[in-house]
Structure formats: structure tokens, C-alpha cells
């Protein structure tokens, strides 16, 4: 029985075998992970890079009208008055 990504067998015996096989399989890491102090700096740099690329790419693909609508929505969310809920 082939088990795909994230799919587990429903039968308890097959599930037990699948868990043992997946936990005891020997997988060698393709690249060594950085040490603990530099790991957080590495992950922060990855996040910044992704955020920078995403914003630039979004800017290039949006029309001026879409940019204006997004800016208006953001301004309303930040500065708009929220309705008070009656208790």
C-alpha cells in the first residue's frame, strides 16, 4: 500500500507499521543546518527576503486602480471608526 504525503492508513495495524517505518527511516539532510544562534538570524533573513520579493512583485502586477483600492482599504482598517456594539 502506498501512502502519499500526509495521508495515513485507516487500519490500526497498517498505521502502526507506517509510523514505525517513517520514524526509523534514515534520511540524510541535504544541507547542514546552521548553529542555534545563527539559525534565528538565518530564518529572519529568509523572511525578509520573501517579504521584499512579495511586495515588489505584487506592486508590479497590480493596476493603479487596484493599488488605490488596497490603500483605501488599509487606511479604513487602520484609521476608520469601528461601530460600537450595544450590550
C-alpha positions, 0 to 999 in steps of 0.5 A: 500500500502506498501512502502519499504525503500526509495521508495515513492508513485507516487500519490500526495495524497498517498505521502502526507499521507506517509510523514505525517505518517513517520514524526509523527511516534514515534520511540524510539532510541535504544541507547542514543546518546552521548553529542555534544562534545563527539559525534565528538570524538565518530564518529572519533573513529568509523572511525578509527576503520573501517579504521584499520579493512579495511586495515588489512583485505584487506592486508590479502586477497590480493596476493603479486602480487596484493599488488605490483600492488596497490603500483605501482599504488599509487606511479604513482598517487602520484609521476608520471608526469601528461601530460600537456594539450595544450590550 
